[in-house]
Amino acid sequence: MNSIILKTASSYLLPLLLMFSVFILLRGHSLSGGGFVGGLVASIAFVLHAFAHGFDKARAIFRTNPGFLIPVGLFLCFIMGAVPTFFGAPFMKGLWLEKSIPGIGHIGTALFFDIGVFIVVIGVTLTILFTISESDMEQEEV
Amino acid sequence: MIDNFIILPVLVHMFTAIIAIFFWQKVNIQRVISILGSSIGLVLSLKLFLKTQGTGILTMQAGDWQAPFGITFVSDTFSSVLVLLTGIVAISVSLFSTAAVSTNRIRYGYFAIFHFLIMGLNGAFLTGDIFNLYVWFEIVIISSFVLMTLGGRKPQMEGAIKYVAMNMLASIIFLTAIGILYGITGSLNMADLAVKVAQIENRGLVNVTGLLFFVGFGIKSAVFPLYFWLPSSYHTPPSSIAALFGGLLTKVGIYAMFRIFTLIFVPDHFMMNLFIIVAIMTLVTGALGAISKNSMRRMFSYLIVCHIGYFIAGLGLFTEIAIAGAIFYLIHDIIVKTNLFLVSGIIYKARGSTDLRRLGGFYKDYPKLSILFAIVLFSLAGIPPLSGFWPKINLFQATLTANSFILILALIFASFITLYLIAKIWLEVFWKGLPKGDIEKGDEFEDLPGEKKFVLILPVVSLAAVSIFIGFGAEYVMKISQKIAVEMIDTQPYIHAVLGDLLSK
């Protein structure tokens, strides 16, 4: 797609959407939102950029291979599930800091678990999309 | 009581899978990680088994949410035995896979998915929450679907489509049944459900819900008339994957059936008759299907179906002796069926085919291996004192007590056909001379380096050793099976262990 409006708009939308995804991630504990939706919004930001500027540009912005995010996110989730066991609590119990941090709110294992989900979702979605776009291009070359 | 130990057999496989994804492209590292993870898993499941034997039913409330509301993990004798068997099968298949699965498949994430599958199985065996059981089932199905399609050859895809379509349908029915059950009781915790379902006066509604569960699990565990997806899909994936499927996957359905129909829906006269009819049909049609096949893998697939009948029969008779027999048979069956598919994998490696008409002369070329394979084959047939013999005594005894003569005919018929097929395989594959001109490929097994041969044979040897142990240590295994049967018939200890103080209030 070669549209100047889309190109200009998507350059502004990318950081906005990323910020919005973090906002959704953070409000997710007791309101609607959370890691899964946040991760989808963040991947949409890159997809939009890819539509306007091509998948190569989007991959260049992303820098790393999105597939690498999958085990990182899973690992974070796993650790956050396991942390309570070191305090003698059952697996997956939510542990919270007593004082809240201004602007962010209470911090606990559930938040980091959600961040793990966020990372996995971005990794999976972008891996799928980039792979599909790759095989698409190969076909065009033939 | 907080006991995080219960969930360790689940977590160790999750952890192994994550580490395996980190080393996505490094095939050899993944092999080592998988073997390490499975060995730790085996040790942990053995410990869990011994702990459950020592201290009785263990429970754990995930996330510290108390029993009827949170997800409870329960390890009673039945669960811990199945987790132990899963551990044994996992390490064997994991070892076998290091040599048998091609590097390309491993690059596509074979080991990661393999461990997710084992994680799902362990989770399904240990959970005490019916919705959570559904979630574990989904993990198992999705992982098995990926394993089945990895590599993407055409027949594989064809098998996988049938497999996933039927299993998705089963999941939907299962989920619907859970929805109805939640609607009439307002609970998802299995122990809580056991108490609440018993108090419902509208028994018709309870029976219909029970039937929905039976249909859902029936598709998954391949009972008559819902089994046709199994023989048309299990022969397509590589033998290590087929071994895992044949040994464990249909047995999760059986596990769920035993759990649900002993704990929540205690079968009445109608349900017991239904189970017995289904068991008879499964035994007979499975056996007939197996006779008509010439490929070893397809024959084994039909034998899986046929032998599912024994479990259903045990459940249908619903006496302590019958259930103990069915459980003993389950323990024997998981080990032997896994081993059978591993054996067929080695034969395929050596001969390039699993078609009986094109095989032969195995005894002449590999006399020692043939003796080993004979142990596996004959313990399936239940030649005393090998492992398949003892549980059948129990089942026959229970059937005679119940005076259901058609069932006993079906049981004898199925055993007889199994024996006949084993004799046929022995004759065609091992004794008959190799047919000339049919072998396109050379003997790949012969050409393998020594250590690869070793990892291919070691799992077969160790599983055969377990089979022999089950045969000669039958008294111990029978004691365990009887304990499980007692726990199934008197469910009060289970309910009490989960709900604890809530009951007295």
Interface residues (C-beta under 8 A of the other chain):
Chain A: G67 I70 P71 L74 F75 F78 G81 A82 P84 T85 G88 A89 P90 F91 M92 K93 G94
Chain B: I2 N4 I7 L11 M14 F15 I18 I19 I21 F22 W24 M60 Q61 A62 G63 D64
